[in-house]
């Protein structure tokens, strides 16, 4: 099928596939290396695999670009691949082996990232590799094994009313509305930060988040109670006409808020907040307890709704949970709930 020849001191091979000639350097001065490469290319042709050196040149950056295009095509939010890009920058797709992936996991763990966070990184990596494998022709020949991580799925953080009030007093003015909205609705912070005035109907007391800003890509509508309506009206009175977002900072969408959140948590005596980095945690560890995070408002809202007598099905519609299994992970029954239930049992049985 092919021939071996020299260019200078390096052996090259020439072969044909589907009537098209291919020329490829063996990058070696040994005839045997060129013969082995030619044999491999002939085997690839017989097995229907991609022909030529193209597949060996596919870069990690190319895989990321394809993943972002797939997200855009499906109307999903941009994937979170920052940590992947930092670690795998400059790698070829064929270099992303299980050993390399394990090195990435160790790297993230040394940074102080929780396994649940690393799991999200690995999910994005797996998706981009699967997309590359399904390309015509494929950009990777096989998807390497990606190790699984042990994740504690039970969510434990809650805000008691006193903690909530203490935190509100320490937050900067522009972030108070976000915290109050999260406390009452249980919405995810990214969804709250993406809320625009087009999604708000004050007259009907309705807020509708389109699928493009929700995690499950489905529209999410809630009715505003008095407390949420007050938050929205206050934001309206402080509206920046050049800004489309309900919650903003000087006319721009609120972005990374972890530093100001952590500062407020420390001043309120609630802990050091987010684990921003290993160095940050080391600074406060021993002096302060970890947490809370804004996601604790989501758990708090779910618990408060159920405590108020709202059925779990309706509570899920308000907070935006897609499945009962995910809702159950919030472990909304507390020690006080158990104590109250036991006291009710005792009162019922003893008359």
Secondary structure, DSSP 8 states (H G I E B T S, - for coil): -EEEEEETTEEEEEEEETTEEEEEE--SS-HHHHHHHHHHHHHHHHTT---STHHHH-BHHHHHHHHHHHHHHTT------HHHHHHHTT-BGGG--HHHHHHHHHHHHHTT--HHHHHHHHHHHHHHHHHHHTSSS-SSS-------------------HHHHHHHHHHS-HHHHHHHHHHHHH---HHHHHT-BGGGEETTTTEEEE-GGGSTTSS-EEEE--HHHHHHHHHHHHT--TT--BSSEETTEE----HHHHHHHHHHTTS--BS---HHHHHHHBTTB--B--TTHHHHHHHHHHHHTT--HHHHHHHHT---HHHHHTT----HHHHHHHHHHHHHHHH-
